[in-house]
Amino acid sequence: MRWKKLGRIFVANAHSEWLHSHGIVPIARTLGDYSYRIYFSPRDRENRSNVSWLDIDIRDPTRILRCSDQPLLTPGPLGCFDDSGAMGCWIVENDGVERLYYQGWNLGATVSFHVAVGIAERPSGDPDRPFERISAGPVLDRCMQEPVFIADPAVLIENGRWRMWYQSGRPWRQTATNPLPSYDIRYAESPDGVRWDLAGVQSLTFEHPGEVAIARFCPLRENDGSYKAWYSYRADDWGYRIGMAISKDGIKWARRDDEAGIERDPEGWEGSMICYPFVFDTEIGRMMLYNGGRYGDAGFGIAALERD
């Protein structure tokens, strides 16, 4: 597998109070006729995530056609699970409704943050309309099966079967200076995309020496019924890289990180990390959106699949 980098699409540079920095976890949705809307999560001046968008023509993807002038989803009310940020993770469409799964952030005391998963919705066919929360509370949060945190979901609907791959918090690690998080990928199913059976099914975990985190799992079902997925992985002493895995059933995965076909360019805009991939098929081939910089502070770019 080999990806050809086409360039950076966007970086936030204090554009406004709410579009101040970053621009992470990009998500692509087709608008038809080669047009794509890219949803992403910038941070405001108070370092809180929200959800925004921009439009591109996939034939000339680094030229921005249109940008949102206001966020589609903002941080929640004081004291709620998302009062410190709302980060878009995945969008699905079902029965005339677009559903956004998002990650809500709370600042912590003993640890630096708490995260959980919320849902916001809007009618299909109205891409400029803001998303509205279905509840002020999360649909997935710490529980008996997931005592540390649950975050960063990816959802596929297959013949009425809702399938989720999510970031599962491992025990925080106390260092000489502060506690550090650790997380890998687990799997769950649901009859409706709201009520999830958390059975603790591990899909992808650590393989590399020193590895402590796997994030932004992006699964695709191929035409032959098999699966591929792309994701970010890192250690404490080296930054995020993009990996790839294959699966026959979407539950048990075999990592093929050496075959991912894309690496960071330390001399280019990506700098210290390449992370948070989103892979999608278009009229002109398979594409990957990805972030660069320290946890996405250098914005996001796009690459085209040259060889599978």
C-alpha positions as CSV (number, residue, x, y, z in Angstrom):
1,M,0.0,0.0,0.0
2,R,1.3,3.5,-0.9
3,W,-0.3,6.9,-0.4
4,K,0.6,10.0,-2.3
5,K,0.3,13.2,-0.2
6,L,-1.5,16.0,-2.0
7,G,-0.9,18.7,0.6
8,R,-2.4,20.5,3.6
9,I,-6.0,21.6,3.3
10,F,-6.5,23.7,6.5
11,V,-4.8,25.0,9.6
12,A,-6.5,27.2,12.2
13,N,-4.5,30.4,12.8
14,A,-6.5,32.5,15.2
15,H,-9.3,32.9,12.6
16,S,-11.8,33.8,15.3
17,E,-12.7,33.3,18.9
18,W,-14.1,29.8,18.2
19,L,-11.8,28.9,15.3
20,H,-8.5,29.6,17.1
21,S,-6.3,26.6,16.8
22,H,-6.0,22.9,15.7
23,G,-8.6,21.3,13.4
24,I,-8.5,17.7,14.3
25,V,-10.3,14.4,13.5
26,P,-11.5,15.3,10.0
27,I,-14.5,13.5,8.6
28,A,-15.5,13.5,4.9
29,R,-19.1,13.4,3.6
30,T,-20.1,13.6,0.0
31,L,-22.3,16.4,-1.3
32,G,-22.4,15.0,-4.8
33,D,-20.7,15.9,-8.1
34,Y,-17.1,15.7,-6.7
35,S,-17.9,18.0,-3.8
36,Y,-17.1,16.9,-0.2
37,R,-17.8,18.5,3.1
38,I,-15.0,18.0,5.7
39,Y,-16.1,18.2,9.3
40,F,-13.3,18.9,11.8
41,S,-12.9,20.1,15.4
42,P,-11.0,23.3,16.0
43,R,-10.4,24.8,19.5
44,D,-11.5,28.2,20.7
45,R,-9.4,30.7,22.6
46,E,-10.2,28.8,25.9
47,N,-8.8,25.6,24.3
48,R,-12.3,23.9,24.0
49,S,-13.2,21.8,21.0
50,N,-16.2,22.5,18.8
51,V,-17.3,21.1,15.4
52,S,-16.9,23.1,12.1
53,W,-16.7,22.3,8.4
54,L,-15.3,23.3,5.0
55,D,-16.1,22.2,1.4
56,I,-13.7,21.0,-1.2
57,D,-13.7,19.6,-4.8
58,I,-12.0,16.3,-4.5
59,R,-10.3,16.9,-7.9
60,D,-8.5,19.9,-6.4
61,P,-8.7,19.1,-2.7
62,T,-6.4,21.6,-1.2
63,R,-8.5,24.5,-2.5
64,I,-11.2,25.4,0.0
65,L,-14.5,26.4,-1.6
66,R,-16.5,27.4,1.4
67,C,-16.1,27.5,5.2
68,S,-18.5,27.6,8.1
69,D,-19.0,30.9,9.7
70,Q,-20.2,29.4,13.0
71,P,-19.7,26.1,14.8
72,L,-22.2,23.2,14.2
73,L,-21.8,22.0,17.8
74,T,-20.3,23.8,20.8
75,P,-19.3,22.8,24.3
76,G,-22.1,21.8,26.6
77,P,-23.5,23.5,29.7
78,L,-21.4,24.0,32.7
79,G,-21.1,20.9,34.7
80,C,-22.2,18.5,31.9
81,F,-19.9,15.9,30.4
82,D,-18.9,18.1,27.5
83,D,-18.5,21.5,29.1
84,S,-14.8,21.6,28.2
85,G,-15.2,20.6,24.6
86,A,-17.2,18.7,22.0
87,M,-15.1,16.9,19.4
88,G,-16.7,15.3,16.3
89,C,-15.7,11.7,15.7
90,W,-18.1,10.0,13.2
91,I,-21.2,10.6,11.2
92,V,-23.8,8.1,10.0
93,E,-27.0,8.5,8.1
94,N,-30.1,6.4,8.9
95,D,-33.8,6.8,8.3
96,G,-33.5,10.4,7.1
97,V,-31.4,11.5,10.1
98,E,-27.7,12.4,10.2
99,R,-26.2,11.3,13.5
100,L,-22.9,12.8,14.8
101,Y,-21.1,10.8,17.5
102,Y,-18.9,13.1,19.4
103,Q,-16.4,13.1,22.3
104,G,-17.2,15.3,25.2
105,W,-14.4,16.6,27.4
106,N,-14.3,17.5,31.1
107,L,-11.2,18.9,32.8
108,G,-10.1,16.6,35.7
109,A,-8.6,17.1,39.1
110,T,-6.6,13.9,39.9
111,V,-6.1,13.3,36.1
112,S,-6.0,15.9,33.4
113,F,-9.3,15.0,31.7
114,H,-12.4,12.8,31.6
115,V,-14.1,11.9,28.2
116,A,-17.3,10.3,27.2
117,V,-19.5,9.9,24.0
118,G,-22.5,11.9,23.1
119,I,-24.9,12.0,20.1
120,A,-26.2,15.0,18.2
121,E,-28.5,14.8,15.2
122,R,-30.2,16.8,12.4
123,P,-32.4,15.9,9.4
124,S,-30.6,14.6,6.3
125,G,-30.2,16.8,3.3
126,D,-29.5,20.1,5.3
127,P,-25.7,20.1,5.7
128,D,-25.5,23.8,6.9
129,R,-27.9,23.1,9.8
130,P,-26.3,22.8,13.3
131,F,-26.5,19.4,15.1
132,E,-28.7,19.2,18.2
133,R,-27.9,17.0,21.1
134,I,-30.3,14.1,21.8
135,S,-29.5,14.5,25.5
136,A,-27.5,16.7,27.8
137,G,-25.9,13.5,29.1
138,P,-23.6,11.0,27.4
139,V,-24.7,7.8,25.7
140,L,-21.4,6.1,26.7
141,D,-19.4,6.9,29.8
142,R,-17.4,5.2,32.5
143,C,-19.2,2.1,33.8
144,M,-18.5,-1.4,35.2
145,Q,-17.2,-2.6,31.8
146,E,-15.2,0.6,31.1
147,P,-14.1,2.1,34.4
148,V,-11.5,4.5,33.0
149,F,-13.0,6.2,30.0
150,I,-14.7,5.5,26.6
151,A,-14.2,7.8,23.6
152,D,-13.5,8.3,19.9
153,P,-16.2,6.0,18.3
154,A,-16.4,4.8,14.7
155,V,-19.8,3.4,13.7
156,L,-20.9,1.2,10.7
157,I,-24.5,0.1,10.1
158,E,-24.6,-3.4,8.4
159,N,-28.1,-4.9,7.7
160,G,-29.6,-3.2,10.8
161,R,-26.6,-4.2,12.9
162,W,-24.9,-1.2,14.5
163,R,-21.2,-1.8,15.1
164,M,-18.9,0.4,17.1
165,W,-15.1,0.5,17.5
166,Y,-14.1,2.8,20.3
167,Q,-11.2,4.0,22.4
168,S,-11.0,2.2,25.7
169,G,-9.1,3.8,28.5
170,R,-6.5,1.7,30.2
171,P,-5.3,2.5,33.7
172,W,-3.7,5.9,34.0
173,R,0.1,5.8,34.5
174,Q,1.6,7.9,37.3
175,T,4.9,9.5,36.2
176,A,7.4,11.7,38.1
177,T,5.5,14.8,36.9
178,N,1.9,13.9,36.2
179,P,-0.5,11.0,35.3
180,L,-0.6,9.9,31.6
181,P,-3.4,8.2,29.7
182,S,-3.3,4.9,27.9
183,Y,-5.9,3.5,25.5
184,D,-6.6,0.8,22.9
185,I,-9.5,-0.2,20.7
186,R,-12.6,-2.3,21.7
187,Y,-15.8,-3.3,20.0
188,A,-19.5,-3.1,20.8
189,E,-22.9,-3.7,19.1
190,S,-26.3,-2.0,19.4
191,P,-29.8,-2.4,18.1
192,D,-30.3,1.3,17.5
193,G,-27.0,3.1,17.8
194,V,-27.9,4.5,21.2
195,R,-28.0,1.6,23.6
196,W,-24.7,-0.3,23.4
197,D,-23.8,-3.7,24.7
198,L,-20.3,-3.2,26.2
199,A,-18.9,-6.7,26.4
200,G,-15.3,-5.7,26.7
201,V,-14.4,-7.2,23.3
202,Q,-10.8,-6.2,22.5
203,S,-10.2,-5.5,18.8
204,L,-6.8,-3.9,18.6
205,T,-4.1,-3.6,21.3
206,F,-0.4,-2.8,21.7
207,E,2.3,-4.6,19.8
208,H,5.2,-2.3,19.6
209,P,7.8,-1.8,22.4
210,G,6.7,1.2,24.6
211,E,3.4,1.6,22.8
212,V,0.8,3.2,25.1
213,A,-2.0,4.5,22.8
214,I,-4.2,3.7,19.8
215,A,-6.7,6.2,18.6
216,R,-8.9,7.3,15.7
217,F,-9.8,3.8,14.5
218,C,-11.3,4.2,10.9
219,P,-12.8,0.9,9.6
220,L,-13.9,0.2,6.0
221,R,-15.8,-2.8,4.7
222,E,-14.4,-3.9,1.3
223,N,-16.5,-5.3,-1.5
224,D,-15.5,-8.9,-0.7
225,G,-16.8,-8.5,2.8
226,S,-13.4,-8.2,4.5
227,Y,-12.3,-5.1,6.5
228,K,-9.4,-2.7,6.6
229,A,-8.8,-0.1,9.2
230,W,-6.4,2.8,9.7
231,Y,-5.5,4.4,13.1
232,S,-3.0,6.3,15.1
233,Y,-0.6,4.7,17.5
234,R,2.2,6.1,19.7
235,A,4.5,5.7,22.7
236,D,5.6,8.1,25.4
237,D,8.9,8.7,23.6
238,W,7.7,8.8,20.0
239,G,4.7,10.6,18.5
240,Y,1.7,9.3,16.6
241,R,2.2,7.3,13.5
242,I,-0.5,5.9,11.2
243,G,-1.0,2.1,11.2
244,M,-3.2,-0.3,9.3
245,A,-5.0,-3.6,10.1
246,I,-7.0,-6.2,8.3
247,S,-9.9,-8.4,9.5
248,K,-12.3,-11.0,8.2
249,D,-15.2,-10.1,10.6
250,G,-14.4,-6.7,11.9
251,I,-13.9,-8.0,15.4
252,K,-10.5,-9.8,15.3
253,W,-7.8,-7.7,13.6
254,A,-4.3,-8.4,12.5
255,R,-2.0,-5.3,12.5
256,R,0.0,-4.5,9.4
257,D,1.6,-1.2,10.4
258,D,4.5,-1.7,8.1
259,E,2.1,-1.8,5.2
260,A,0.2,1.4,6.0
261,G,2.1,3.3,3.3
262,I,2.2,6.7,4.8
263,E,4.8,8.3,7.1
264,R,5.3,11.8,8.6
265,D,7.6,14.3,7.0
266,P,9.6,15.9,9.8
267,E,10.7,18.7,7.5
268,G,7.2,19.5,6.2
269,W,4.0,20.8,7.7
270,E,3.4,17.6,9.6
271,G,6.4,18.0,11.8
272,S,6.4,15.7,14.9
273,M,3.3,13.6,14.3
274,I,1.0,12.2,11.6
275,C,-2.3,11.1,13.1
276,Y,-6.1,10.8,13.2
277,P,-6.7,9.3,9.7
278,F,-10.1,9.2,7.9
279,V,-10.2,7.0,4.8
280,F,-13.0,7.3,2.3
281,D,-13.8,6.3,-1.3
282,T,-14.6,8.9,-3.9
283,E,-15.4,9.2,-7.6
284,I,-11.6,9.4,-8.4
285,G,-10.3,6.8,-5.9
286,R,-9.6,6.2,-2.2
287,M,-8.5,9.2,-0.1
288,M,-7.1,9.7,3.4
289,L,-7.6,12.8,5.5
290,Y,-5.0,13.1,8.3
291,N,-3.7,15.5,10.9
292,G,-0.1,16.7,11.4
293,G,1.8,18.5,14.1
294,R,1.5,17.9,17.8
295,Y,-1.9,16.3,18.3
296,G,-3.2,18.0,15.2
297,D,-2.1,21.6,15.9
298,A,-0.7,21.9,12.3
299,G,-4.1,21.2,10.8
300,F,-5.1,18.5,8.3
301,G,-4.1,17.3,4.8
302,I,-5.1,14.8,2.3
303,A,-3.5,11.8,0.5
304,A,-4.6,9.6,-2.5
305,L,-4.1,5.9,-2.6
306,E,-1.6,5.1,-5.3
307,R,-1.2,1.3,-4.8
308,D,-3.3,-1.0,-2.6
